[in-house]
């Protein structure tokens, strides 16, 4: 997402927040008035989620400024067009998206959190292509050679893990559910788990897994990546959120640390991987 798109989303959310605050409503009160969930209100106001036109009507009416509904809907449509830029980039080809602007080579520290799938740089060949086919299906894009090309680009990036230069370091935090995404045959997933166990021993990599039932300071959420405390990327269902604002990046670093505290590393992480492998063997 371009800086213009990010700024427009943020500005639109702040404007909606200001209307709510000027009307004197707390988030909980406003949720009751509008029927919009309190968590969704927060995400809209932070520019992380696009409100529907009906939600804008309810929002403005609850704030006593219904006269501004046409203006806000017009702005929302402009912002929505910007949010579609990620989809337009996907239409240019998955390989293009995977290879374009690869930050990993020039990033000294990558922090990555995933809740339901493995981070791209950790994915082995048999895992990547089925996942790319899923992405193609979700976004209505051509698969086949395009998905294969995207997989090749992702695997080329993986050399930074397997052939370290001494310049790049990684901290991964995965929900244990990411070890159980059933998109590949069992033998391929078993091989993928072997690779994860190997990665836990790399000196330039810290790989943590949050076990089921682990004490937590924060709930599981969408995956995100922090590059050198300078940039955050998070891929949602239909868009990619990206920010280089220092305050936003700092907030994601804080969230990452809260998630990391619940994770296990080293031998304990390998034990979680082995449990996932046993689950496959016992099918």
Residue pairs with C-beta under 8 A, 6 or more apart in sequence:
1 9
1 82
1 83
1 85
1 86
1 239
1 240
1 241
1 242
2 82
2 85
3 244
4 82
5 79
5 82
5 83
5 85
6 47
6 241
6 242
6 243
8 78
8 79
8 82
9 47
9 48
9 50
9 79
9 82
9 83
10 46
10 47
10 245
11 47
12 47
12 75
12 76
12 79
13 44
13 45
13 46
13 47
13 48
14 45
14 47
15 72
15 75
16 44
16 45
16 51
16 56
16 59
16 72
17 45
19 59
19 60
19 63
19 65
19 68
20 30
20 41
20 45
20 59
20 62
20 63
22 63
23 62
23 63
23 64
23 65
25 33
25 62
25 63
27 38
27 41
27 42
28 38
30 36
30 38
30 41
30 62
31 37
31 38
31 41
33 62
34 41
34 55
34 58
34 59
34 62
35 58
36 44
36 51
36 55
36 58
36 59
40 49
43 49
44 50
44 51
44 55
48 241
50 76
50 79
50 80
50 83
51 59
51 76
53 73
53 76
56 69
56 72
56 73
56 76
57 66
57 69
57 73
60 66
60 68
60 69
60 72
61 69
83 238
83 239
84 239
85 239
86 238
86 239
86 240
87 139
87 238
87 239
89 96
89 97
89 100
90 97
90 135
90 139
90 141
91 141
93 146
93 149
93 150
94 132
94 135
94 136
94 141
94 146
94 147
94 149
94 150
95 146
95 149
95 150
95 152
95 153
97 150
98 120
98 149
98 150
98 153
98 154
98 157
99 153
99 156
102 157
103 227
103 231
104 110
104 121
104 157
104 160
104 168
105 160
105 168
107 168
107 227
107 228
108 167
108 168
108 169
108 228
109 169
109 170
109 171
109 227
109 228
109 229
110 121
110 168
110 169
110 170
110 171
110 225
110 226
110 227
110 228
111 170
111 171
111 173
111 225
111 226
111 253
111 256
112 119
112 121
112 170
112 171
112 172
112 173
112 223
112 224
112 225
112 226
113 172
113 173
113 174
113 223
113 224
113 225
113 256
113 259
114 172
114 173
114 174
114 175
114 178
114 223
115 174
115 175
115 177
115 178
115 220
115 221
115 222
115 223
116 175
116 177
116 178
116 181
116 223
117 131
117 178
117 181
117 223
118 127
118 174
118 178
118 181
118 192
118 196
119 172
119 174
119 223
119 225
120 128
120 154
120 157
121 154
121 157
121 158
121 160
121 161
121 170
122 158
122 161
122 172
122 195
122 196
122 199
123 131
123 154
123 155
123 158
123 192
124 188
124 191
124 192
124 195
125 151
125 155
126 184
126 185
126 188
126 191
126 192
127 183
127 184
127 188
127 189
127 192
128 150
128 151
128 154
128 155
129 147
129 148
129 151
130 183
130 184
131 183
132 143
132 147
132 148
132 150
132 151
133 143
133 147
134 183
135 141
135 147
135 150
136 142
136 143
136 146
136 147
137 143
138 237
160 168
161 170
161 199
161 202
161 204
161 205
164 202
164 204
166 204
168 204
169 204
169 205
170 204
170 205
170 206
170 207
171 205
171 206
171 208
171 256
171 260
172 205
172 206
172 207
172 208
173 208
173 209
173 210
173 256
173 259
173 260
173 263
174 207
174 208
174 209
174 210
174 263
175 209
175 210
175 220
176 209
176 210
176 211
176 212
176 272
176 276
177 220
179 193
179 196
179 209
179 272
179 273
179 276
180 276
180 279
182 189
184 192
186 280
186 283
189 280
190 277
190 280
190 281
193 273
193 276
193 277
193 280
196 207
196 273
197 270
197 273
197 274
199 205
199 207
200 207
200 265
200 266
200 269
200 270
200 273
206 265
207 265
207 269
208 260
208 263
208 264
208 265
208 269
209 263
209 264
209 269
209 272
209 273
210 216
210 220
210 259
210 262
210 263
210 264
211 264
211 272
214 262
214 263
214 264
215 262
216 262
217 258
217 261
217 262
218 255
218 258
218 259
222 234
222 235
222 236
223 234
223 235
224 232
224 233
224 234
224 252
224 255
224 256
225 232
225 233
225 234
226 232
226 249
226 252
226 253
226 256
227 233
229 249
229 250
229 253
230 244
230 249
231 242
231 243
231 244
231 249
232 241
232 242
232 243
232 244
232 248
232 249
232 252
233 240
233 241
233 242
234 240
234 241
234 242
235 241
243 249
263 269
264 271
264 272
